[in-house]
Amino acid sequence: FCECSSLEFISIPSTVKIIGEHSFYHCTRLIDVELSEGLERIDQFAFRECRSLEIISIPSTVKVIGIEAFDRCTRLVHVELREGLESIDEAAFCECTSLERISIPSTVKVIDKFAFISCTQLLHVELREGLESIGEAAFGKCTSLEIITIPSTVHCIYKDVFRNCSS
């Protein structure tokens, strides 16, 4: 469905285990995505540049959100991540400039580099016990971010994690 410029809605049935790379890349009018329990992985660039997408709810069966999976989804306001998710890969939510809040489940062990870089409206990030590593510039250029608490389970914070977080 890559670059299907008229696609507005998609419902993924529970029989789908993987949304492959570039599956919905640059579907600029995609507003509504329903993901079902049973989905295990969202691969790289899967929803990259879906500039009309506002809400996404990730099922508890998803273990990995791949590289740049939601990169440049500029109208994405609400992301629901559930317990069961283990990894948020590189630049997964990069430049989601409308995203205001994110709550990371306790099952996430790694937030990879650049995961939320340039999410300029991101005010509130909730990190839970269980998180072990925060990658390079993971929250860099989040210019609205004011308060964040690092859980005691984090053993590695890479360079520039909060670089240019001017608030």
N, CA and C of each residue as an Amber inpcrd file, in Angstrom:
protein
   501
   0.8180000  -1.2070000   0.0000000   0.0000000   0.0000000   0.0000000
   0.8550000   1.2610000   0.0000000   2.1380000   1.1140000  -0.1800000
   3.0640000   2.2340000  -0.1890000   2.5910000   3.3100000  -1.1680000
   2.5360000   4.5420000  -0.6690000   2.1710000   5.7170000  -1.4600000
   0.7600000   5.6660000  -2.0460000  -0.1580000   4.9730000  -1.3670000
  -1.5700000   4.9930000  -1.7810000  -2.1670000   6.2940000  -1.2630000
  -2.1790000   7.2850000  -2.0920000  -2.5160000   8.6420000  -1.6610000
  -3.9930000   8.8390000  -1.3150000  -4.8710000   7.8980000  -1.6640000
  -6.2920000   8.0380000  -1.3380000  -6.7220000   7.1690000  -0.1600000
  -5.8550000   6.2990000   0.3120000  -6.1900000   5.3980000   1.4180000
  -6.4000000   6.1970000   2.7000000  -7.5770000   6.0270000   3.3300000
  -7.9020000   6.7560000   4.5520000  -8.0750000   5.8590000   5.7760000
  -8.4210000   4.5790000   5.5730000  -8.6920000   3.6730000   6.6840000
  -8.1450000   2.2970000   6.3680000  -7.5850000   1.6450000   7.3890000
  -7.1250000   0.2630000   7.2340000  -7.3770000  -0.4720000   8.5500000
  -7.8950000  -1.6890000   8.4350000  -8.1020000  -2.5540000   9.5840000
  -7.2790000  -3.8200000   9.3570000  -6.3480000  -4.0700000  10.2490000
  -5.4600000  -5.2230000  10.1340000  -6.0290000  -6.3500000  10.9950000
  -6.3630000  -7.4980000  10.3970000  -6.9440000  -8.6010000  11.1710000
  -5.9090000  -9.2750000  12.0770000  -6.3970000 -10.0470000  13.0240000
  -5.5400000 -10.7140000  14.0100000  -4.6460000 -11.7940000  13.4020000
  -4.9220000 -12.2130000  12.1910000  -4.0960000 -13.2220000  11.5250000
  -2.7750000 -12.6450000  11.0070000  -2.6980000 -11.3210000  10.8970000
  -1.4580000 -10.6750000  10.4350000  -0.4940000 -10.5740000  11.6120000
   0.7060000 -11.1210000  11.4330000   1.7160000 -11.1330000  12.4930000
   2.7320000 -10.0070000  12.3390000   3.0080000  -9.6040000  11.1010000
   4.0330000  -8.5970000  10.8260000   3.4970000  -7.5900000   9.8120000
   3.6850000  -6.3240000  10.0980000   3.4640000  -5.2870000   9.0930000
   4.8560000  -4.9790000   8.5640000   5.1090000  -5.3710000   7.3340000
   6.4420000  -5.2880000   6.7430000   6.8860000  -3.8760000   6.4320000
   8.1700000  -3.7670000   6.1230000   8.7410000  -2.4510000   5.8510000
   8.0750000  -1.7770000   4.6590000   7.8720000  -0.4880000   4.8010000
   7.2490000   0.3720000   3.7890000   5.7920000   0.0160000   3.4780000
   5.1400000  -0.8110000   4.2670000   3.7650000  -1.2530000   3.9710000
   2.8000000  -0.1110000   3.6990000   2.8370000   0.9200000   4.5290000
   1.9260000   2.0530000   4.3780000   2.7100000   3.3670000   4.2740000
   3.9360000   3.2700000   3.8670000   4.8010000   4.4310000   3.7320000
   4.1620000   5.4910000   2.8340000   4.1560000   6.7140000   3.3070000
   3.7010000   7.8900000   2.5600000   2.2390000   7.7730000   2.0830000
   1.4100000   7.1350000   2.8990000  -0.0380000   7.1450000   2.6470000
  -0.5470000   8.4140000   3.3270000  -0.4380000   9.5090000   2.6450000
  -0.5990000  10.8370000   3.2400000  -2.0060000  11.1570000   3.7250000
  -3.0240000  10.4050000   3.2770000  -4.3980000  10.6580000   3.7230000
  -4.8970000   9.6200000   4.7310000  -4.0220000   8.6910000   5.1220000
  -4.3900000   7.6500000   6.0780000  -4.6400000   8.2890000   7.4440000
  -5.8900000   8.1980000   7.8950000  -6.3150000   8.8310000   9.1410000
  -6.5000000   7.8000000  10.2500000  -7.0660000   6.6510000   9.9010000
  -7.4890000   5.6770000  10.9020000  -6.8660000   4.3160000  10.6260000
  -6.1540000   3.7830000  11.6110000  -5.5310000   2.4610000  11.5130000
  -5.9850000   1.6440000  12.7130000  -6.5810000   0.4840000  12.4450000
  -6.9660000  -0.4440000  13.5100000  -6.0260000  -1.6330000  13.4650000
  -5.2740000  -1.8180000  14.5340000  -4.3560000  -2.9460000  14.6540000
  -4.9460000  -3.9280000  15.6590000  -4.8970000  -5.2200000  15.3410000
  -5.5110000  -6.2450000  16.1950000  -4.4810000  -6.9850000  17.0230000
  -4.9440000  -7.5040000  18.1630000  -4.1210000  -8.4030000  18.9620000
  -3.6930000  -9.5630000  18.0610000  -2.4760000 -10.0020000  18.2040000
  -1.9210000 -11.0450000  17.3420000  -0.7720000 -10.4960000  16.5240000
  -0.8280000  -9.1860000  16.2380000   0.2740000  -8.5290000  15.5370000
   1.5000000  -8.5670000  16.4370000   2.6590000  -8.9610000  15.8750000
   3.8650000  -9.1180000  16.6870000   4.9290000  -8.0620000  16.4220000
   4.9350000  -7.5130000  15.2170000   6.0170000  -6.6000000  14.8680000
   5.5510000  -5.5830000  13.8230000   5.9960000  -4.3510000  13.9890000
   5.7860000  -3.3060000  12.9960000   7.1740000  -2.9610000  12.4720000
   7.4490000  -3.3350000  11.2360000   8.7920000  -3.1840000  10.6750000
   9.1190000  -1.7420000  10.2890000  10.3570000  -1.5700000   9.9010000
  10.8650000  -0.2360000   9.5760000  10.0760000   0.4410000   8.4670000
   9.8980000   1.7210000   8.6470000   9.2230000   2.6060000   7.6990000
   7.7590000   2.2290000   7.4290000   7.1650000   1.3560000   8.2310000
   5.8200000   0.8380000   7.9600000   4.7760000   1.9400000   7.7790000
   4.7980000   2.9570000   8.6370000   3.8220000   4.0470000   8.5570000
   4.5340000   5.4010000   8.3920000   5.7370000   5.3820000   7.9330000
   6.5130000   6.6170000   7.7840000   5.7930000   7.6020000   6.8560000
   5.7600000   8.8350000   7.2810000   5.1620000   9.9360000   6.5170000
   3.6640000   9.7590000   6.2570000   2.9810000   9.0980000   7.1870000
   1.5130000   9.0690000   7.1460000   1.0650000  10.3370000   7.8640000
   1.0900000  11.4200000   7.1550000   0.9600000  12.7610000   7.7240000
  -0.4390000  13.1230000   8.2150000  -1.4510000  12.2850000   7.9710000
  -2.8030000  12.5450000   8.4650000  -3.1530000  11.6880000   9.6750000
  -2.3340000  10.7130000   9.9830000  -2.5810000   9.8060000  11.1060000
  -2.5010000  10.5720000  12.4250000  -3.5570000  10.4760000  13.2360000
  -3.6170000  11.2210000  14.4900000  -3.5120000  10.3490000  15.7300000
  -4.0100000   9.1110000  15.6520000  -4.0560000   8.2170000  16.8140000
  -3.5950000   6.8380000  16.3800000  -2.7810000   6.1920000  17.2230000
  -2.4130000   4.7970000  16.9660000  -2.3720000   4.0610000  18.3030000
  -3.0080000   2.9130000  18.3330000  -3.0210000   2.0610000  19.5170000
  -2.2990000   0.7710000  19.1630000  -1.1950000   0.5330000  19.8250000
  -0.3610000  -0.6340000  19.5450000  -0.8220000  -1.7970000  20.4220000
  -1.2020000  -2.9300000  19.8180000  -1.6630000  -4.0840000  20.6050000
  -0.5720000  -4.6290000  21.5400000  -0.9860000  -5.3060000  22.5800000
  -0.0520000  -5.8510000  23.5740000   0.8190000  -6.9630000  23.0150000
   0.4390000  -7.5350000  21.8830000   1.2170000  -8.6220000  21.2800000
   2.3990000  -8.1150000  20.4590000   2.4450000  -6.8140000  20.1910000
   3.5740000  -6.2450000  19.4430000   4.7860000  -6.1610000  20.3570000
   5.8910000  -6.7640000  19.9180000   7.1360000  -6.7710000  20.6920000
   8.0920000  -5.6720000  20.2570000   8.0770000  -5.3290000  18.9520000
   9.0460000  -4.3830000  18.4020000   8.3580000  -3.3810000  17.4970000
   8.6830000  -2.1180000  17.7020000   8.3200000  -1.0600000  16.7540000
   9.6210000  -0.7170000  16.0400000   9.6570000  -0.9720000  14.7440000
  10.8840000  -0.8960000  13.9620000  11.3970000   0.5070000  13.6740000
  12.5460000   0.5340000  13.0400000  13.2410000   1.7640000  12.6730000
  12.3200000   2.6660000  11.8530000  12.1810000   3.8910000  12.3030000
  11.3940000   4.9240000  11.6170000   9.9690000   4.4800000  11.2680000
   9.4140000   3.5860000  12.0570000   8.0770000   3.0450000  11.7720000
   7.0110000   4.1320000  11.6610000   7.0910000   5.1500000  12.5110000
   6.1160000   6.2470000  12.5000000   6.8120000   7.5990000  12.2820000
   7.9620000   7.5730000  11.7100000   8.7470000   8.7810000  11.4470000
   7.9410000   9.7640000  10.5980000   7.9470000  11.0200000  11.0010000
   7.3040000  12.1150000  10.2680000   5.7860000  11.9720000  10.1330000
   5.1780000  11.3350000  11.1160000   3.7080000  11.3350000  11.2020000
   3.3590000  12.6150000  11.9650000   3.3530000  13.7030000  11.2680000
   3.3340000  15.0330000  11.8780000   2.0290000  15.4070000  12.5820000
   0.9380000  14.6890000  12.3310000  -0.3240000  14.9670000  13.0420000
  -0.5990000  13.9620000  14.1530000   0.3160000  13.0490000  14.3820000
   0.1310000  12.0250000  15.4060000   0.1360000  12.6820000  16.7880000
  -1.0180000  12.6540000  17.4520000  -1.1970000  13.3030000  18.7450000
  -1.1700000  12.2810000  19.8750000  -1.7350000  11.1030000  19.6280000
  -1.8770000  10.1040000  20.6900000  -1.3280000   8.7530000  20.2420000
  -0.4050000   8.2140000  21.0460000   0.1520000   6.8820000  20.8210000
  -0.0820000   6.0830000  22.0910000  -0.7670000   4.9530000  21.9500000
  -0.9790000   4.0820000  23.1030000  -0.0830000   2.8580000  22.9480000
   0.8720000   2.7500000  23.8730000   1.7750000   1.6010000  23.9090000
   1.3510000   0.7360000  25.0770000   1.2600000  -0.5760000  24.8510000
   0.7760000  -1.4790000  25.8980000   1.8860000  -2.3700000  26.4380000
   1.6470000  -2.8860000  27.6270000   2.5460000  -3.8760000  28.2240000
   2.7150000  -5.0260000  27.2390000   3.9280000  -5.4800000  27.0630000
   4.2540000  -6.5280000  26.0940000   5.2870000  -6.0240000  25.0990000
   5.2300000  -4.7330000  24.8140000   6.2110000  -4.1160000  23.9290000
   7.5780000  -4.1800000  24.5950000   8.6090000  -4.5640000  23.8180000
   9.9470000  -4.7140000  24.3840000  10.9490000  -3.6870000  23.8690000
  10.7710000  -3.2360000  22.6230000  11.7740000  -2.3620000  22.0300000
  11.1390000  -1.3060000  21.1290000  11.6190000  -0.0790000  21.2950000
  11.2600000   1.0250000  20.4110000  12.5390000   1.3400000  19.6510000
  12.5680000   0.9710000  18.3740000  13.7990000   1.0540000  17.5930000
  14.1330000   2.4720000  17.1400000  15.2690000   2.5780000  16.5150000
  15.8410000   3.8450000  16.0690000  14.8380000   4.7230000  15.3180000
  14.6880000   5.9500000  15.7950000  13.8640000   6.9810000  15.1510000
  12.4130000   6.5410000  14.9140000  11.9140000   5.6320000  15.7360000
  10.5620000   5.0890000  15.5480000   9.4890000   6.1690000  15.4820000
   9.6230000   7.2100000  16.3140000   8.6470000   8.2920000  16.3440000
   9.3130000   9.6440000  16.0720000  10.3460000   9.6350000  15.3030000
  11.0920000  10.8400000  14.9450000  10.1920000  11.8580000  14.2370000
  10.3020000  13.1000000  14.6410000   9.5690000  14.2060000  14.0220000
   8.0470000  14.0370000  14.0450000   7.5450000  13.4080000  15.0930000
   6.0930000  13.3850000  15.3150000   5.7880000  14.6750000  16.0760000
   5.7150000  15.7510000  15.3550000   5.7070000  17.0930000  15.9240000
   4.4220000  17.4810000  16.6480000   3.3870000  16.6630000  16.5970000
   2.1450000  16.9470000  17.3350000   2.0050000  16.0930000  18.5910000
   2.8740000  15.1270000  18.7690000   2.8110000  14.2260000  19.9170000
   3.1020000  15.0000000  21.2010000   2.1850000  14.9100000  22.1790000
   2.3150000  15.6750000  23.4190000   2.6890000  14.8280000  24.6230000
   2.2930000  13.5580000  24.6310000   2.5400000  12.6810000  25.7820000
   2.9160000  11.3020000  25.2780000   3.7400000  10.6180000  26.0590000
   4.0370000   9.2190000  25.7540000   4.2980000   8.5080000  27.0800000
   3.6950000   7.3450000  27.2080000   3.8880000   6.5050000  28.3870000
   4.5200000   5.2000000  27.9200000   5.7130000   4.9370000  28.4100000
   6.4710000   3.7560000  27.9990000   6.1550000   2.6170000  28.9660000
   5.6420000   1.4830000  28.4560000   5.3100000   0.3480000  29.3370000
   6.5490000  -0.2190000  30.0360000   6.3320000  -0.8870000  31.1550000
   7.4330000  -1.4610000  31.9380000   8.1380000  -2.6040000  31.2140000
   7.5170000  -3.1670000  30.1930000   8.1260000  -4.2740000  29.4440000
   9.1540000  -3.7880000  28.4220000   9.1750000  -2.4800000  28.1450000
  10.1700000  -1.9320000  27.2090000  11.5180000  -1.8910000  27.9120000
  12.4830000  -2.5750000  27.3300000  13.8430000  -2.6090000  27.8800000
  14.7330000  -1.5590000  27.2320000  14.4830000  -1.2730000  25.9330000
  15.3550000  -0.3860000  25.1760000  14.5510000   0.6600000  24.4140000
  14.9300000   1.9100000  24.5950000  14.4880000   2.9920000  23.7200000
  15.7260000   3.3280000  22.9020000  15.6940000   3.0230000  21.6190000
  16.8690000   3.1550000  20.7620000  17.1460000   4.6190000  20.4130000
  18.2840000   4.8290000  19.7900000  18.7110000   6.1830000  19.4450000
  17.7000000   6.8810000  18.5490000  17.5560000   8.1670000  18.7910000
  16.6900000   9.0720000  18.0300000  15.2050000   8.6820000  18.0660000
  14.7980000   7.8170000  18.9830000  13.4250000   7.2930000  19.0030000
  12.3600000   8.3820000  18.9670000  12.5590000   9.4590000  19.7230000
  11.5740000  10.5370000  19.7940000  12.1960000  11.8920000  19.4450000
  13.2770000  11.8860000  18.7290000  13.9600000  13.1390000  18.4000000
  13.0420000  14.0700000  17.6070000  13.1270000  15.3280000  17.9190000
  12.3640000  16.3890000  17.2360000  10.8520000  16.2590000  17.3920000
  10.4200000  15.6690000  18.4960000   8.9890000  15.6860000  18.8360000
   8.7730000  16.9790000  19.6250000   8.6480000  18.0580000  18.9170000
   8.7230000  19.3940000  19.4910000   7.5840000  19.7610000  20.4390000
   6.4530000  19.0580000  20.3870000   5.3340000  19.3360000  21.2960000
   5.2930000  18.3750000  22.4800000   6.2430000  17.4640000  22.5590000
   6.2520000  16.4600000  23.6250000   6.5140000  17.1260000  24.9730000
   5.5000000  17.1190000  25.8250000   5.5730000  17.7440000  27.1480000
   5.8680000  16.7430000  28.2520000   5.2590000  15.5660000  28.1470000
   5.2890000  14.6090000  29.2450000   5.7100000  13.2330000  28.7460000
   6.7240000  12.6800000  29.3880000   7.1920000  11.3240000  29.0920000
   7.1810000  10.5490000  30.3930000   6.5040000   9.4120000  30.3750000
   6.4850000   8.5520000  31.5550000   7.3120000   7.3080000  31.2510000
   8.4220000   7.1880000  31.9620000   9.2900000   6.0080000  31.8440000
   9.0620000   5.1580000  33.0820000   8.9290000   3.8460000  32.8900000
   8.6310000   2.9620000  34.0240000   9.8190000   2.0770000  34.3730000
   9.7900000   1.5900000  35.6060000  10.7810000   0.6180000  36.0570000
  10.7590000  -0.5640000  35.0910000  11.9130000  -1.0480000  34.7160000
  12.0430000  -2.1270000  33.7350000  12.8700000  -1.6580000  32.5510000
  12.7930000  -0.3600000  32.2590000  13.5970000   0.2230000  31.1890000
  15.0660000   0.1250000  31.5740000  15.9000000  -0.3310000  30.6290000
  17.3220000  -0.5260000  30.9140000  18.2370000   0.4420000  30.1770000
  17.8260000   0.8790000  28.9910000  18.7290000   1.6650000  28.1640000
  17.9770000   2.7310000  27.3690000  18.5590000   3.9400000  27.3510000
  18.0070000   5.0370000  26.5520000  19.0900000   5.4510000  25.5680000
  18.8010000   5.2930000  24.2810000  19.7880000   5.5060000  23.2320000
  20.1190000   6.9630000  22.9550000  21.1650000   7.1320000  22.1860000
  21.6810000   8.4390000  21.8060000  20.5810000   9.3520000  21.2560000
  20.5000000  10.5480000  21.8190000  19.5650000  11.5880000  21.3780000
  18.1190000  11.1010000  21.2870000  17.7560000  10.1330000  22.1010000
  16.4080000   9.5620000  22.0600000  15.3190000  10.6270000  22.2060000
  15.5770000  11.6380000  23.0410000  14.6240000  12.7250000  23.2440000
  15.2320000  14.0710000  22.8430000  16.2370000  14.0400000  21.9990000
  16.8750000  15.2700000  21.5400000  15.9040000  16.1560000  20.7850000
  16.0670000  17.4440000  20.9340000  15.2460000  18.4520000  20.2480000
  13.7620000  18.3690000  20.6150000  13.4660000  17.7870000  21.7690000
  12.0920000  17.8070000  22.2800000  11.9700000  19.1110000  23.0760000
  11.7790000  20.1840000  22.3790000  11.9000000  21.5270000  22.9400000
  10.8270000  21.8860000  23.9590000   9.7450000  21.1310000  24.0420000
   8.6940000  21.4040000  25.0280000   8.8050000  20.5280000  26.2730000
   9.6740000  19.5440000  26.2540000   9.8170000  18.6050000  27.3750000
  10.3330000  19.3280000  28.6120000   9.5820000  19.2120000  29.7140000
   9.9380000  19.9310000  30.9330000  10.4200000  19.0260000  32.0560000
   9.7730000  17.8730000  32.2410000  10.1020000  16.9980000  33.3660000
  10.1350000  15.5540000  32.8900000  11.1400000  14.8350000  33.3540000
  11.2260000  13.4020000  33.0700000  11.9590000  12.7550000  34.2410000
  11.5100000  11.5760000  34.6410000  12.1450000  10.8340000  35.7260000
  12.7430000   9.5600000  35.1450000  14.0150000   9.3390000  35.4130000
  14.7150000   8.1510000  34.9290000  14.5330000   7.0370000  35.9620000
  13.9730000   5.8920000  35.5430000  13.7790000   4.7790000  36.4800000
  15.1130000   4.2140000  36.9950000  15.0830000   3.6050000  38.1480000
  16.2920000   3.0420000  38.7610000  16.8400000   1.8430000  37.9830000
  16.0370000   1.2450000  37.1090000  16.4860000   0.0820000  36.3300000
  17.3370000   0.4730000  35.1220000  17.3790000   1.7610000  34.7830000
  18.1960000   2.2250000  33.6510000  19.6620000   2.1490000  34.0410000
  20.4320000   1.4170000  33.2330000  21.8620000   1.2920000  33.5000000
  22.7130000   1.9650000  32.4370000  22.0760000   2.4440000  31.3640000
  22.8420000   3.0840000  30.3090000  22.0330000   4.2280000  29.6840000
  22.5880000   5.4190000  29.7780000  22.0140000   6.5920000  29.1200000
  23.0910000   7.0770000  28.1620000  22.8000000   7.0050000  26.8890000
  23.7920000   7.3750000  25.8810000  23.8640000   8.8870000  25.7010000
  24.8500000   9.3230000  24.9450000  25.1050000  10.7560000  24.7820000
  23.9310000  11.4760000  24.1180000  23.8260000  12.7280000  24.4660000
  22.8710000  13.6500000  23.8520000  21.4080000  13.2410000  24.0090000
  21.0880000  12.4230000  24.9920000  19.7090000  11.9460000  25.1630000
  18.7230000  13.1070000  25.2400000  19.1110000  14.1850000  25.9150000
  18.2140000  15.3350000  26.0610000  18.8090000  16.5930000  25.4390000
  19.6040000  16.4310000  24.4280000  20.2490000  17.5770000  23.7780000
  19.2030000  18.5090000  23.1490000  19.3780000  19.7820000  23.3810000
  18.4940000  20.8320000  22.8560000  17.0520000  20.7020000  23.3510000
  16.8990000  20.2070000  24.5610000  15.5870000  20.2150000  25.2140000
  15.5190000  21.5200000  26.0030000  15.1900000  22.5650000  25.3200000
  15.3240000  23.9140000  25.8660000  14.3450000  24.2630000  26.9830000
  13.2920000  23.4830000  27.1420000  12.3410000  23.7690000  28.2330000
  12.6850000  23.0270000  29.5030000
